[in-house]
């Protein structure tokens, strides 16, 4: 009998060995408090590092909405969508949640090298903690987003409760994207240099600042393709819930549910496959 067989017979496993998938998920779930605590710690650390503290969490998306909204509002002139201010605020704030999950999630392993190499725990908790942090910050930014929507004449209604399943599905989707990006960055470190450009491209192409049906009216095939664009679907659903924007498709809920679950599951499996590699980087 070899040493490996003897070790296996006595329940001993190689240090850093990748566990079975469902055992890995169960172990990660068992560390959920660690992930949540890490998310809170990172958020508090980010707040305490700035003189204005928590205000910066509100200022960043607010300033983006103000600056980009003003510029694109002037450029679009008469082609601006109705309730343009609320339209832009909802789009920018929701997209900020996505971009933060993508960019910070991509660095969740490479940016925590000492932690990954010194402690034994499922590395899955690191990108998930990032997404939890971004979710907490997004919930804080609603302190600004929702009053702005009300300020422009859209009073709260029962349909606003649909934000709960929408944010849940969007969080699932963002987590899947963060997991995929986290592993890819381990293999190709230079991706962290490209991601800001890629994220900016997504920002300009997701209908954050313009009405796709108006701007791309002469390209019906491109407009139709947007119906399968997850980030765009989220923005349209959010705008419909908060401002009753008529440009809306019920099917978006079905597409978004399927896309979010699929992306999250693919992200889990994709990340898990390389679990043994993370501690060596």
Secondary structure as GFF3:
##gff-version 3
##sequence-region A 1 281
A	DSSP	alpha_helix	3	9	.	.	.	ID=ss1
A	DSSP	alpha_helix	21	30	.	.	.	ID=ss2
A	DSSP	alpha_helix	32	48	.	.	.	ID=ss3
A	DSSP	alpha_helix	55	76	.	.	.	ID=ss4
A	DSSP	three_ten_helix	77	79	.	.	.	ID=ss5
A	DSSP	alpha_helix	84	106	.	.	.	ID=ss6
A	DSSP	three_ten_helix	110	112	.	.	.	ID=ss7
A	DSSP	alpha_helix	113	118	.	.	.	ID=ss8
A	DSSP	alpha_helix	124	151	.	.	.	ID=ss9
A	DSSP	three_ten_helix	158	161	.	.	.	ID=ss10
A	DSSP	alpha_helix	162	187	.	.	.	ID=ss11
A	DSSP	alpha_helix	191	205	.	.	.	ID=ss12
A	DSSP	alpha_helix	212	215	.	.	.	ID=ss13
A	DSSP	alpha_helix	220	225	.	.	.	ID=ss14
A	DSSP	three_ten_helix	226	228	.	.	.	ID=ss15
A	DSSP	alpha_helix	230	243	.	.	.	ID=ss16
A	DSSP	alpha_helix	251	273	.	.	.	ID=ss17
A	DSSP	alpha_helix	275	278	.	.	.	ID=ss18
###
